[in-house]
Amino acid sequence: PAPMSTEDAVTIMVPGNFMLGTQMAYDFYCKLYDDLKHRVDNKIGVIKDEKYRLLWALSLPPWYGLSMFNYFGSQGAVFPIEAVYHSPEPQEFPEGMNDPLERIAWRSYGQITQWQDKARLNSGDYNVEWFLDLIERYQLDGVVFHQANTCRTIHTGQLNQIQVLKKHTDKPVLLLEGDIVDIRNYDKKGTENKIDAFIEVVDAYKKRKEG
């Protein structure tokens, strides 16, 4: 079962993004690791009755509306992994590369380009290639995108990602609309209605797959 809520998963990026290299950030993530390992070892999930496992795609959350994830939880849905604020995959460094700045540059470059070769041979979109890997690795049942107008840098290309993704997987996909700061762009009831309809689709998909 998923050991961490999405509300926590998107907020714990703060030390890593803004305090990287400090003892405080290191201590924080060590304690976080121990806590999550305890939950994983003892199969302690975010919710008691986990029915549906979803991917939160490369989308910023509505910070004023993180309770939305509680609503997913009330429907038996969890997000075992979030593509946004995702930690870099481990990188192997060339022999003799010991300069810290050079290693940071190598790791950053590898994080950005690691899916390019696979994408050229398959979907053509490196983000979609990453999503497909996460779907398989975490045994996910569906994908949720959130289109937030405030940060167009992250969300540009989302509609194309969805179209390409649908060509390479039959997992149900949901696109929510909102914002990251402007609550006027968020329709709570409308969002919940979309989630309800999506969960019905995911449930039917799982039952069909399970025969």
N, C-alpha and C positions, 0 to 999 in steps of 0.2 A: 504493500500500500504506500501511497505517496506520503512521505514523512513531514513535508513542509507546505504550508499554505502559500498561495501566490502572493497574498498581501505581504508576507514576510520575505518571500523570494525576491520581490522587486525592490524592497527597501533595504535589504542587506548589502546592496551594491554600493552604498554610500562610503564605507571605509575603503573599499577597493578602488573606487573612482577618485576619491578626494583625499585619501590619507595613505595611499600606496607607499610602502617602504617604511612606515612608522611602526614602532613597537606596539602601539595601541591597536592598530589594524591587525597585526599579526596575532596578538593575543585574542582579539575578538573572533577571528576566523578559526583559531584553534579550539576555542570553547564551542563555537558553532558546530564544528566538525564532530566533536565529542558528543554533543547533544543529538545531532542527526544520526550518528552511528548507533547510539543507544536506541533511538526510535526504530531504525532499520533492523537492528539485530533482534528487537523485540516485537517487530511487526506492528508498530504503533502508527496508525494512519491519521491523516488530517480529519477524516470523518469516519464514522463507525461503519457505514454501509457504502463502500466504494463500488459503484456500478459502472461508471464511464470514465475513461482516462483520456484527457484531451491535451492538445498542444496549444499553448499561448504563443502564437507566431510572433514574428518580428514587429511588435506593436507596443507603443507606450500605453500604459494603463491610464484610465481616468482617475487621477490622484484623489479627487474629491469623492469618487464613487467606488472605492475599493470594496465596499460592502457588496458590490455586484458579485464578487467571487464567493461570498457567503451564499448568495442566491444559487449559484451553480452548485455549491455544496448541498444545499437543501434538496436539490434534484438528484443527488447521488453522483455528481460529476466533480472530478478533481483535475488539477494540472500538475502531473509529475515533473514537467519540465517547461521552462519558459525560454524562448529564443532570445528575447530582449534581455539586456544586461547579463548575457551568458558569459561565464568565465572562459578565457581562451583555452582551447584544447592544449594538452601538453605538447611541447615542441622539442625535438632533438636538435641540439646545437652542434655545429661543426667542431671538429677537434681543434683545440687551441683558441676557441673563441671565449675569452675570459673577461673582456671588458664589459661592465654592466650595461652601458648605454648601447653597445653593439648587440648584446643579447636581447635587450628590450626591443630594439629595432627588428631583429630577426624574428622574435616571437610575434610582434605586431604584424609583420609582413606575412608570416605563415598563417596567422589567424584569418587574414583577409583573403588569401589566395588558396587555402587548402582544398576548397571544393571546386576550384576552377577546372582541373583536369577531368574529374568525374562528370561535371556539368557538360563539358564539350562532347562527351561520349553518350550522354543520356538526355537530360532535360533541357540543357542549354542555359539554365539559370542557376547560379551557384547557391543562392538562398534556398531555392526549391530543393536542390540536391541535399542541402543541410537538413531541411524539414523532413525529407524522405528518410534520411538516416535516423533522425530523432523518433519518427513514427515507428520505425522498426525496433530501435533500441529500447524504447520505453513501452512498446506494445500499446500504442494509442488507438483510440476509436474515432477521433475527429480532430479538427483544427479550427481554432478561433482566431480571427483577425480583429483588430480594433483600429478604425481609421480616425486618427486625431488630427484635426486641422491645424493645431498649434505648431506641430513639428513636421513640416512637409519633407524634410530631409530623410527621416526614417520611413515615412509612409508613402513616398513617391514610388510607384511601381507595384503597389499592393494588388491592384486589380489584375495586372499581368501575372503576378506571382500566383494568384488564385487560379487563373485560367490555365497556366502551365501545370500547376499542382494537380488540377482535376484530370489532366491528360495522363498522369502517371500514378494516380492512386484513386480508389473509389471511396476513400474516407469522406464522410460528410464535412462540409466547410461552412462556417458562419462568419459573416462580416458585420461587426457592430460599428456604429457611428457615434462619435462623441468628441471629447477634447481632453487635454491634460490639465487645463487651468480654468477654462471658461465654462462654468456650470450651465450657462444658457444654451449650450450646444448639446446638452445631455437630457435625454428623455428616459427617466427611470422606468416608468411603466411600459413604455414602448420597448425598452431594452429587455425587460423581464419577459414580455410577450414573445420577443424573438428567441430568447433563450428557451422558453417553454417549447416552442415549435421545433427548435433545433434538437433538443433532447429527445423529442418524439422520433425525429429522423434517425438519430444515433441509436436509439433503442431498437427501432425496426431494422437498422443495418446490422446490429449485433445479433439479433435473433435470426436474421437471414443467414449470416455467416456461420452461426452455430448450428444451423440446419433445423 
